[in-house]
Amino acid sequence: MDEFLLDPNLSSLAFSDEVPIGFNLLAREGDYSWCGGLGVAPPFRGKKVADLLMEDMLQKAAGTQFKLEVITDNERAVRFYQKHHFEVMNELYFLDGPLGEASEIATEHPELETEDSLLTPWQNLLRFKKEETSSRFSLEEGKGSFHLRYTLSDRGIEVSKFELEQGTSLQAALSGLGFAMGAEKRLFLNNCVLDRELADSFFEAGFRKWISQWQMVREVK
């Protein structure tokens, strides 16, 4: 809760008699709120406990854009949030895969980054990713460029944001990244916003999908 600014004074427990049966985790800052989790003990599901916990958060998030993420395969949870008028903004992916042959030359240009607080997944906000580097990588011979927010780990290159400039192929970007950082490294995308076309390109390049999430939002009056 400390890591992601989830506020114990805004979060709640639900009880049956004196037994805790559900919880919500809420953060609020400026014009935005985000849900860090909502859960109900299995014996009490289907008894409107989740609705009460959601209504509690909506009251506390009044006047903000309220964001959350839900695993795309969790159809029951997706329907629950849609019932409460949350709409899908983006699909977020956890992927990993090889960089491949380093046949393209890429030059890194670290740069200061501004972010859209609404579109950025709340776990990936800059305030929570202070160890990351934001860079633009330019490819030679006019083959385009791409942007990363990343950090290096024992596993490889950990990325929270991956964007291709228009006209840049994913294969050229991966090859250039291999040239810049070492083709033996693996690339890990962590909760990254990708459109379906780019996600499919990663799959064609041999990347494995761990999970994906819907990034959802509701404006709370």
N, C-alpha and C positions, 0 to 999 in steps of 0.2 A: 504493500500500500504506500509506503514511503517513496519507493522508487518512481511510481507513476502519479504521485500527488493525490491518490485516492483518499478522501476525507472521511475519517471515522465519525465526524459530527454530521455528515450528510448521508452516510451509509446506515443500513438498518438490518436488524434481525427480526424474523417472524417467529412467534411462539405459539404452541398449543399447550395450554396450561403453563407449565414452566419448562417445557422441552423446546429447544430451538429446532425449527423445521424448515427454515429458509433464510436467505440473505440477499442483499444487494450491495454493490460497491459503486460509489458515485464520486466523481470529481467535477468541480465547476471552477472556471477561470474566465473572467471577462465575458465575452459573448458566446462561449462554448461550454458544454458539459459533456462528459463521456461516462459510459457505463463500463466498469471494470469487471463486472460479473453479476450474474443473477442465477440463483439455484434454489431448488426445492427438494427436500428429502423425498425419495421415491414413494413412500406410503401416502404422502400428502399431495401428490401431483393429481391434476384434474379436479382440485377442490377450490380453485380460484385464489390460491395463495400467491402464485406468480402475478396474477392481475393486481392484487393488493400491493405487492412489492413494486410493480411497475408504476402504479398510480402514485405511490410514495415518491419515487424518483422524479416523475413528471412534475409533481408539485414543487419539488426542490429545484428543478431545472427550469422553472418558468422564466421566460424572457431570453432563452438561449437557443442555439442550434445544438441539439442533443445527438451525439454520435455513439455508435456501438458497432461491434463486429460479431458475426455469427458464422459458424462453419457451414459451407454451402450444402453439404450432405445432410445437415440436421434440419430436415424438412419441418418437423414439428416446431422447432424454435423459430424458423423463418416465418412460418404462418402466425406464430404468436406475436412476433414483432410487427408483421404487416397488419395484424388486427389492431395494433396500437398505433397505426398510421406512420410507421417508419418506412422509408423508401430506400431502395438500393441506389448507391452512387457509383461504386466501383467494385471490382473483384480483386482480392488481394491473394498473392501466391507465396507459398513456401516451396522453393525449388532448389535443387543442386545438380551440378553437372560439370563436365570438363570444359576447359577453354579450347582445347584442340591445338592445331599447328599454328605457331606464331609467324605467319607469313605476311602480316600487315604491320607496318610501322605506325605506332601511335605515340603522340606526345601528350603528357599530362600537364594541365594548367589548373592548379588549385584556385578556387574562387569562393568568395563569400556567397552565401545562398540566402534567398528569402523564400518563405514557404507560405502556402495557403493553408491556414489553420483548419479550414473546413475539409479540404480534400486530403490532407495528410492524415494517415491513420494515427490515432492518438498515441500509440506506443512509439511511433517513429518521429514524433515532434522533436525539433532540434534541441529543446531543453533536456530531453531524455537521452540524447545521442551526442553528447558533447565530445566524446572521444573519436567521432567519425570525421573523415575528410570529405569535403565536397569538391569535386573536380570535373572539368570538361576535358575529354580526351579527343584530340583531333587526329584524323587519319590522313596520311599523305596522298598525293595525286587526286585531291578533290573527292575522296571517297566518303566524306561526311565526318560526323562527330557524334559523341554520346556523352551523357552525364551520369556520374555515379555519386552516391553517398556511401562510403564504405569504411571498414576498418579491417586490418589483417589479424588473423587468429591462427592458432595451431592447425585448424582445419583448412584454412584457405582465405579467400576474400569474402568477407561478410558484407552484404549489400542491403541497405534499407530503401534505396531509390535507384532505379535504372530507367533511363529515358534515352531513346534513339532520336537523333535529329532526323527530320524528314528526308527521305532518300538514302539513309544509311542502312545497310543490311546488318542483321544480327550477326551473321557469320563473320563479316569484316570486323565488327566491334569486338567479338570474342577473340578473334585472331590478334587484333591490335592490343587488347588487354593482356593476352598471353605474351606479346612482345614486351609490353611495359612492365609486367610483374612476374613473368615466368610461366611458361606454358604448362608446367607440371602442376600448378595450383588448380584447385577446384573453386568454383564460384557458387556461393550460397545466397539465394535471394530470400530475405526474411520479411514476410508481410508486405511485399512490394505491390504497388498498383500496376497492373498490366492490362492492356486491352486483349481481347481474345486472339487477335491476329498475332500479336507479339508473343503471347503465351504459347500458341501453336508453333511458332518459330523455335522457341526454346525446346519444346518437345521433339521437334524434328532434329534439333542439334544434339539430342541424347540426354536432355535434362530429365530428372525424375521429380515428379510432383509428390510432396508430402501431404499437404492439405491446401485448400483454398478457403477464403472467407468472403462473405459479402460485407462491404462497408455500407452501413445504413445510417440514415439521418432523419430526424424529425424536428421541425421548428416548433418549440413549445411556447404557446402564448402566455 
